[in-house]
């Protein structure tokens, strides 16, 4: 401990005895509402503790603690102690999903695009078949002078695009319904993860 050489005055009244620098600093920090003045041999006049180099270093506030390092979020969150469906879908391959007997990983979302493309192909081939059939009926009607075939062919040519669009829309609506169901499931899991933290009692 430093030699007790400091005289201290508190709120205009000098205190008895002398104090070390550490004692002065502790006194000032412990009574922030009081006005302190210090003096020691060699000083020209009384001064505030913070204005004295020897004391100001002891009165300086401690350096702020370094911020805690950020912890990386886990790659896959869990629901009830089990990996979430979203994490499993990202990690599990298509073949692995086929052999998932607990159905934690779903194959359907991975096949939606493929199914829609196949549906477009089937509808396109059906449209082409109806157009060819329509032209065939028109040609046959002209050859045998059966105007019923000609009318049937014209109707096929006019209605085939409409029929194809209707079937394609139905396929799209069905697939969108499937996607919506999976998105609802993911939203429910997200809500469950958000509300799975500890709750305070009454």
matplotlib code that plots the C-alpha trace (Angstrom):
import matplotlib.pyplot as plt

x = [0.0, 1.2, 2.6, -0.2, 0.7, -2.6, -4.8, -8.5, -11.3, -14.9, -17.6, -15.4, -14.3, -10.8, -10.8, -8.4, -5.2, -3.6, -4.5, -2.9, -3.7, -5.7, -7.7, -8.5, -9.6, -11.8, -13.3, -14.1, -15.6, -17.7, -19.3, -20.0, -22.4, -19.7, -17.2, -13.6, -10.4, -6.9, -3.5, -0.1, 3.3, 4.7, 1.3, 0.5, -3.1, -5.9, -7.2, -9.9, -8.8, -9.5, -7.2, -4.2, -2.4, -1.5, -5.2, -6.9, -5.4, -6.9, -10.3, -10.5, -13.5, -12.5, -12.2, -15.3, -15.3, -14.7, -18.0, -18.6, -17.8, -20.8, -21.8, -22.5, -26.1, -26.5, -26.8, -30.1, -32.6, -34.5, -38.1, -38.7, -35.1, -35.4, -34.0, -36.4, -37.9, -36.2, -32.8, -33.4, -34.6, -31.4, -29.2, -31.0, -30.8, -33.6, -32.8, -32.3, -35.7, -37.3, -36.1, -37.0, -39.6, -40.4, -41.3, -39.1, -37.8, -40.4, -40.0, -43.0, -41.5, -38.5, -40.7, -43.1, -41.2, -40.6, -44.3, -45.4, -43.0, -44.3, -47.9, -47.0, -45.5, -48.6, -51.0, -48.9, -48.9, -52.7, -53.1, -51.0, -53.1, -56.4, -55.1, -54.0, -57.3, -59.2, -57.3, -57.9, -61.6, -61.8, -59.9, -62.0, -65.2, -64.2, -63.3, -66.5, -68.6, -69.6, -70.0, -70.4, -66.7, -65.7, -67.7, -66.1, -62.7, -63.3, -64.6, -61.5, -59.2, -61.1, -61.6, -58.3, -56.3, -59.0, -59.2, -55.4, -55.3, -58.0, -56.2, -52.9, -54.6, -56.1, -52.7, -51.1, -53.8, -53.4, -49.6, -50.0, -52.4, -49.7, -47.0, -49.3, -49.9, -46.1, -45.6, -48.3, -46.4, -43.1, -44.8, -46.3, -42.8, -41.3, -44.0, -43.4, -39.6, -40.4, -42.7, -40.6, -38.5, -38.9, -41.9, -42.1, -44.6, -47.4]
y = [0.0, 3.5, 5.7, 7.7, 11.2, 12.6, 15.0, 14.9, 17.4, 16.3, 18.8, 21.6, 20.0, 18.5, 14.9, 13.8, 12.1, 11.2, 8.6, 6.6, 7.0, 3.7, 4.8, 8.2, 6.5, 4.0, 6.9, 8.9, 5.9, 4.9, 8.4, 9.7, 12.4, 14.1, 16.7, 15.8, 17.8, 16.4, 17.9, 16.6, 18.2, 19.8, 20.8, 24.5, 24.2, 21.7, 20.0, 17.6, 13.9, 13.5, 16.4, 14.7, 12.3, 9.9, 9.6, 9.9, 6.6, 4.9, 6.6, 5.8, 3.4, -0.1, -1.0, -2.5, -6.2, -7.6, -8.7, -12.4, -14.3, -15.1, -18.7, -20.1, -21.3, -25.0, -26.2, -27.9, -27.1, -29.7, -30.1, -32.2, -33.4, -34.7, -33.1, -30.8, -31.8, -28.8, -29.9, -33.5, -32.5, -30.5, -33.3, -36.4, -37.5, -38.7, -42.4, -42.0, -40.3, -43.3, -45.6, -43.2, -45.3, -42.6, -40.1, -37.4, -36.6, -36.2, -37.1, -35.2, -31.7, -32.9, -34.3, -31.4, -29.8, -33.1, -34.0, -30.7, -31.0, -34.6, -33.2, -30.5, -33.2, -35.4, -32.5, -31.4, -34.9, -35.1, -31.7, -32.8, -36.0, -34.1, -31.7, -34.6, -36.4, -33.1, -32.8, -36.5, -36.1, -33.0, -34.8, -37.9, -35.9, -34.2, -37.5, -39.4, -36.3, -36.9, -33.5, -34.8, -35.9, -32.5, -30.7, -33.1, -32.3, -28.5, -28.8, -30.7, -28.1, -25.3, -27.0, -28.9, -25.9, -25.0, -28.6, -28.7, -25.4, -26.7, -30.0, -28.1, -25.7, -28.7, -30.3, -27.0, -26.5, -30.0, -29.6, -26.1, -27.6, -30.2, -27.5, -25.4, -28.3, -28.8, -25.0, -25.1, -28.0, -26.0, -23.0, -25.0, -26.4, -22.9, -21.8, -24.8, -24.0, -20.4, -21.4, -24.3, -22.2, -22.2, -20.3, -18.6, -19.8, -17.6]
z = [0.0, -0.8, 2.0, 3.8, 2.7, 1.5, 3.4, 2.5, 2.8, 2.4, 1.6, 2.8, 6.1, 6.5, 7.7, 10.5, 9.7, 6.4, 3.8, 1.1, -2.6, -2.5, 0.5, -1.1, -4.3, -2.4, -0.4, -3.5, -5.3, -2.3, -1.8, -5.3, -3.9, -1.8, -2.8, -2.1, -2.2, -1.6, -0.7, 0.1, 0.7, -2.4, -3.9, -4.2, -3.3, -2.7, -5.8, -6.8, -6.8, -10.5, -11.3, -9.6, -11.9, -9.1, -8.1, -11.4, -12.6, -9.6, -10.1, -13.8, -14.5, -15.4, -19.1, -20.5, -20.8, -24.3, -26.0, -25.8, -29.0, -31.1, -31.1, -34.5, -34.9, -35.3, -38.9, -38.2, -35.4, -33.5, -32.6, -29.5, -29.5, -33.1, -36.2, -38.0, -41.3, -43.0, -41.8, -42.8, -46.3, -46.9, -45.7, -46.9, -50.5, -52.6, -52.2, -48.5, -48.2, -49.9, -47.1, -44.2, -42.4, -39.9, -42.7, -41.2, -44.7, -47.5, -51.1, -52.4, -52.2, -54.2, -56.9, -57.4, -60.2, -61.9, -61.6, -63.1, -66.0, -66.7, -66.5, -69.0, -71.3, -71.0, -71.7, -74.6, -76.2, -75.6, -77.3, -80.3, -80.5, -80.5, -83.2, -85.4, -84.8, -85.7, -89.0, -89.7, -89.1, -91.4, -94.2, -93.8, -93.9, -97.2, -98.7, -97.9, -97.9, -94.3, -92.9, -89.4, -89.3, -90.7, -87.9, -85.3, -86.6, -86.5, -82.9, -81.9, -83.4, -81.6, -78.3, -77.9, -76.7, -74.2, -72.9, -72.6, -70.6, -68.3, -67.6, -67.1, -64.7, -62.7, -62.5, -61.3, -58.7, -57.3, -57.0, -55.5, -52.9, -52.0, -51.7, -49.5, -47.1, -46.8, -46.2, -43.5, -41.8, -42.0, -40.5, -37.6, -36.9, -36.9, -34.5, -32.3, -32.2, -31.3, -28.5, -27.1, -24.8, -21.0, -19.7, -16.3, -13.8, -12.2]

ax = plt.figure().add_subplot(projection="3d")
ax.plot(x, y, z, "-o")
ax.set_aspect("equal")
plt.show()
